[in-house]
Amino acid sequence: METWNSSDARRHFGALLRAVLLGAPQKIRCRGKGSVVILSEQDWSYLKEEVSKLGDPLASSPLQPDDLPQREEARVFKRNLFD
């Protein structure tokens, strides 16, 4: 990502836009007020897509609790292993 100061970005705005449209986001520093990043609409759309959560496929599974095999109860150590 190329970084521009605000005056260079204004002066070379066409070049900045061409770089963005070719798929290279551009960062513009704004005199002590932070920075902004300019990216293409395609990149923005990709970033805004809904990302599924890990549990979504599990929650939408047609399996019922009775469909799963029975699990054996876990064995528990009854003595302190650090003594």
PABA-168512 format. One record per atom (N, C-alpha, C): residue number from 1; x, y, z. Coordinates in steps of 0.001 Angstrom, whole numbers, plus 500000, padded with zeros to 6 digits. Atoms other than C-alpha are relative to their C-alpha. Example, Ala and Ser with C-alpha at 12.3 -4.5 7.8 and 13.67 -1.06 7.14 Angstrom:
<nodes>
+-----+--------+--------+--------+
|   i |      X |      Y |      Z |
+-----+--------+--------+--------+
|   1 | 500890 | 498810 | 500000 |
|   1 | 512300 | 495500 | 507800 |
|   1 | 500900 | 501200 | 500000 |
|   2 | 499180 | 498810 | 499940 |
|   2 | 513670 | 498940 | 507140 |
|   2 | 499230 | 501090 | 500730 |
+-----+--------+--------+--------+
</nodes>
This chain:
<nodes>
+-----+--------+--------+--------+
|   i |      X |      Y |      Z |
+-----+--------+--------+--------+
|   1 | 500847 | 498830 | 500000 |
|   1 | 500000 | 500000 | 500000 |
|   1 | 500891 | 501230 | 500000 |
|   2 | 499215 | 498761 | 500080 |
|   2 | 501456 | 503310 | 498963 |
|   2 | 499378 | 501049 | 500922 |
|   3 | 500466 | 498936 | 499110 |
|   3 | 501211 | 506232 | 501392 |
|   3 | 500293 | 501353 | 499364 |
|   4 | 499896 | 498661 | 500563 |
|   4 | 500598 | 509799 | 500213 |
|   4 | 499750 | 501013 | 501101 |
|   5 | 500445 | 498919 | 499126 |
|   5 | 500538 | 513065 | 502097 |
|   5 | 498849 | 500682 | 499273 |
|   6 | 501236 | 499466 | 500589 |
|   6 | 497367 | 515061 | 501490 |
|   6 | 500263 | 500910 | 498790 |
|   7 | 499752 | 499114 | 501148 |
|   7 | 498951 | 517669 | 499162 |
|   7 | 500408 | 499209 | 498759 |
|   8 | 499633 | 500835 | 501155 |
|   8 | 500554 | 514998 | 496937 |
|   8 | 498787 | 499256 | 499457 |
|   9 | 501206 | 500709 | 500440 |
|   9 | 497271 | 513083 | 496854 |
|   9 | 499104 | 500920 | 499173 |
|  10 | 500795 | 499021 | 500752 |
|  10 | 495464 | 516243 | 495688 |
|  10 | 500633 | 500260 | 498631 |
|  11 | 499275 | 499660 | 501234 |
|  11 | 498145 | 517021 | 493100 |
|  11 | 499986 | 498842 | 498998 |
|  12 | 499911 | 501181 | 500882 |
|  12 | 498263 | 513440 | 491720 |
|  12 | 498763 | 499111 | 500153 |
|  13 | 501228 | 500736 | 499733 |
|  13 | 494646 | 512458 | 492260 |
|  13 | 499695 | 498955 | 498925 |
|  14 | 500242 | 500946 | 501099 |
|  14 | 494352 | 510792 | 488837 |
|  14 | 500839 | 498743 | 500148 |
|  15 | 499107 | 501149 | 499819 |
|  15 | 497364 | 508562 | 489484 |
|  15 | 499569 | 499165 | 501204 |
|  16 | 500474 | 500691 | 498801 |
|  16 | 496027 | 507724 | 492941 |
|  16 | 498785 | 499138 | 499647 |
|  17 | 501188 | 500760 | 500388 |
|  17 | 492654 | 506664 | 491471 |
|  17 | 500341 | 498828 | 499092 |
|  18 | 499601 | 501103 | 500887 |
|  18 | 494300 | 504588 | 488727 |
|  18 | 500598 | 498850 | 500807 |
|  19 | 499396 | 501048 | 499167 |
|  19 | 496338 | 502707 | 491344 |
|  19 | 498924 | 499242 | 500777 |
|  20 | 501086 | 500646 | 499255 |
|  20 | 493196 | 502032 | 493388 |
|  20 | 499207 | 499086 | 499075 |
|  21 | 500785 | 500801 | 500935 |
|  21 | 491287 | 500797 | 490338 |
|  21 | 500760 | 498780 | 499497 |
|  22 | 499193 | 501168 | 500380 |
|  22 | 494177 | 498450 | 489522 |
|  22 | 500147 | 499019 | 501175 |
|  23 | 500021 | 500941 | 498885 |
|  23 | 493659 | 496832 | 492943 |
|  23 | 500971 | 500302 | 501118 |
|  24 | 499042 | 499659 | 498945 |
|  24 | 496179 | 498659 | 495136 |
|  24 | 499415 | 501095 | 500891 |
|  25 | 500514 | 498958 | 499099 |
|  25 | 494569 | 500450 | 498110 |
|  25 | 501087 | 501040 | 500276 |
|  26 | 499072 | 498896 | 499781 |
|  26 | 496163 | 503833 | 498819 |
|  26 | 499688 | 500662 | 501342 |
|  27 | 500155 | 499367 | 498693 |
|  27 | 496744 | 505488 | 502198 |
|  27 | 500383 | 501474 | 499881 |
|  28 | 499729 | 498556 | 500026 |
|  28 | 496557 | 509269 | 502620 |
|  28 | 500109 | 500493 | 501434 |
|  29 | 499792 | 499408 | 498660 |
|  29 | 498028 | 510963 | 505720 |
|  29 | 499411 | 501403 | 500005 |
|  30 | 500673 | 498695 | 499900 |
|  30 | 496028 | 513979 | 506856 |
|  30 | 500600 | 500804 | 501140 |
|  31 | 499322 | 499090 | 499056 |
|  31 | 498355 | 516424 | 508688 |
|  31 | 499566 | 499904 | 501458 |
|  32 | 500252 | 500120 | 498575 |
|  32 | 498155 | 515217 | 512272 |
|  32 | 498592 | 499577 | 500370 |
|  33 | 501378 | 500399 | 499710 |
|  33 | 494539 | 514085 | 511960 |
|  33 | 499761 | 498531 | 499679 |
|  34 | 500160 | 501417 | 500319 |
|  34 | 495191 | 510417 | 511187 |
|  34 | 500176 | 499739 | 498515 |
|  35 | 499859 | 500417 | 501392 |
|  35 | 495008 | 508612 | 507875 |
|  35 | 498687 | 499442 | 499495 |
|  36 | 501136 | 500650 | 500652 |
|  36 | 492420 | 507377 | 505404 |
|  36 | 500563 | 499029 | 498969 |
|  37 | 499612 | 500971 | 501022 |
|  37 | 492593 | 504413 | 503060 |
|  37 | 498927 | 500024 | 498924 |
|  38 | 500918 | 500026 | 501130 |
|  38 | 491026 | 504507 | 499615 |
|  38 | 500155 | 498647 | 499325 |
|  39 | 499959 | 501280 | 500677 |
|  39 | 490084 | 501195 | 498059 |
|  39 | 498870 | 499923 | 498991 |
|  40 | 500987 | 500118 | 501071 |
|  40 | 488065 | 500043 | 495078 |
|  40 | 498662 | 499525 | 500563 |
|  41 | 501339 | 500445 | 499590 |
|  41 | 484336 | 499372 | 495278 |
|  41 | 499956 | 498478 | 500112 |
|  42 | 499950 | 501463 | 499953 |
|  42 | 485058 | 495697 | 494563 |
|  42 | 500617 | 499522 | 501313 |
|  43 | 499369 | 500360 | 498726 |
|  43 | 487419 | 495467 | 497567 |
|  43 | 499080 | 500323 | 501171 |
|  44 | 500917 | 499603 | 498929 |
|  44 | 484910 | 497334 | 499743 |
|  44 | 498856 | 498989 | 500127 |
|  45 | 501094 | 500980 | 499985 |
|  45 | 482098 | 494942 | 498752 |
|  45 | 500457 | 498690 | 500624 |
|  46 | 499456 | 501239 | 499434 |
|  46 | 484311 | 491971 | 499597 |
|  46 | 500125 | 500112 | 501514 |
|  47 | 499825 | 499815 | 498557 |
|  47 | 485097 | 493407 | 503040 |
|  47 | 498665 | 500096 | 500739 |
|  48 | 501304 | 499830 | 499365 |
|  48 | 481423 | 494155 | 503744 |
|  48 | 499151 | 498727 | 499998 |
|  49 | 500789 | 501231 | 500061 |
|  49 | 480213 | 490602 | 502949 |
|  49 | 499825 | 499416 | 501390 |
|  50 | 500295 | 500674 | 498729 |
|  50 | 478605 | 488738 | 505803 |
|  50 | 500895 | 498766 | 500105 |
|  51 | 499149 | 501152 | 499757 |
|  51 | 481063 | 486245 | 507224 |
|  51 | 499262 | 499089 | 500966 |
|  52 | 500737 | 500913 | 499116 |
|  52 | 479466 | 483169 | 508685 |
|  52 | 500817 | 499711 | 501256 |
|  53 | 499351 | 500330 | 498740 |
|  53 | 480219 | 482344 | 512268 |
|  53 | 500254 | 498504 | 500036 |
|  54 | 499627 | 501405 | 499917 |
|  54 | 481786 | 479020 | 513181 |
|  54 | 498810 | 499126 | 500366 |
|  55 | 501115 | 500816 | 499534 |
|  55 | 478621 | 477801 | 514888 |
|  55 | 498817 | 499952 | 499052 |
|  56 | 501151 | 499980 | 500911 |
|  56 | 476234 | 478660 | 512015 |
|  56 | 499762 | 498670 | 499291 |
|  57 | 500264 | 501287 | 500647 |
|  57 | 476760 | 475417 | 510060 |
|  57 | 499539 | 498935 | 501000 |
|  58 | 500411 | 500987 | 499001 |
|  58 | 476423 | 473411 | 513271 |
|  58 | 498555 | 500229 | 500431 |
|  59 | 501355 | 499683 | 499565 |
|  59 | 473245 | 475221 | 514301 |
|  59 | 498969 | 499640 | 498938 |
|  60 | 500953 | 500303 | 501071 |
|  60 | 471648 | 474617 | 510905 |
|  60 | 500049 | 498527 | 499580 |
|  61 | 499889 | 501423 | 500319 |
|  61 | 472543 | 470908 | 510881 |
|  61 | 498667 | 499299 | 500251 |
|  62 | 501254 | 500739 | 499790 |
|  62 | 469590 | 468545 | 510467 |
|  62 | 500128 | 498912 | 501075 |
|  63 | 499820 | 501044 | 498983 |
|  63 | 471110 | 466180 | 513062 |
|  63 | 499287 | 500363 | 501292 |
|  64 | 500628 | 499847 | 498693 |
|  64 | 469201 | 465693 | 516289 |
|  64 | 500925 | 499369 | 501033 |
|  65 | 499120 | 500588 | 498976 |
|  65 | 470889 | 464844 | 519607 |
|  65 | 499969 | 498473 | 500015 |
|  66 | 500102 | 501470 | 500000 |
|  66 | 469610 | 461249 | 519313 |
|  66 | 500724 | 499371 | 498816 |
|  67 | 499293 | 500519 | 501177 |
|  67 | 471356 | 460877 | 515928 |
|  67 | 501480 | 499771 | 500279 |
|  68 | 498571 | 500090 | 499695 |
|  68 | 474789 | 461175 | 517548 |
|  68 | 500284 | 498762 | 500835 |
|  69 | 499664 | 501176 | 499187 |
|  69 | 476593 | 458150 | 519022 |
|  69 | 500154 | 500397 | 501467 |
|  70 | 499846 | 499759 | 498568 |
|  70 | 476608 | 457844 | 522792 |
|  70 | 501480 | 500093 | 500332 |
|  71 | 498603 | 499835 | 499585 |
|  71 | 479842 | 459011 | 524415 |
|  71 | 500189 | 499350 | 501353 |
|  72 | 499672 | 500545 | 498685 |
|  72 | 481541 | 457258 | 527260 |
|  72 | 500336 | 501150 | 500924 |
|  73 | 499682 | 498974 | 499029 |
|  73 | 481904 | 459242 | 530431 |
|  73 | 501518 | 500121 | 500125 |
|  74 | 498554 | 499765 | 499910 |
|  74 | 485348 | 460798 | 530745 |
|  74 | 500544 | 499495 | 501321 |
|  75 | 499343 | 500440 | 498773 |
|  75 | 487751 | 459278 | 533238 |
|  75 | 500669 | 501197 | 500652 |
|  76 | 499435 | 498886 | 499259 |
|  76 | 488900 | 461650 | 535939 |
|  76 | 501045 | 499464 | 500967 |
|  77 | 498978 | 500384 | 499027 |
|  77 | 492146 | 461363 | 537896 |
|  77 | 499556 | 500462 | 501378 |
|  78 | 500452 | 499638 | 498666 |
|  78 | 491316 | 461296 | 541561 |
|  78 | 501174 | 500329 | 500927 |
|  79 | 498850 | 499655 | 499149 |
|  79 | 494834 | 461932 | 542810 |
|  79 | 500691 | 501228 | 499415 |
|  80 | 499286 | 498797 | 500421 |
|  80 | 496947 | 465050 | 542639 |
|  80 | 501291 | 499560 | 499305 |
|  81 | 498838 | 500416 | 500779 |
|  81 | 499563 | 464557 | 539936 |
|  81 | 501255 | 500810 | 500323 |
|  82 | 498863 | 499125 | 499741 |
|  82 | 501814 | 467312 | 541266 |
|  82 | 500596 | 499822 | 501384 |
|  83 | 499415 | 500263 | 498672 |
|  83 | 502569 | 465875 | 544723 |
|  83 | 501119 | 498999 | 499901 |
+-----+--------+--------+--------+
</nodes>
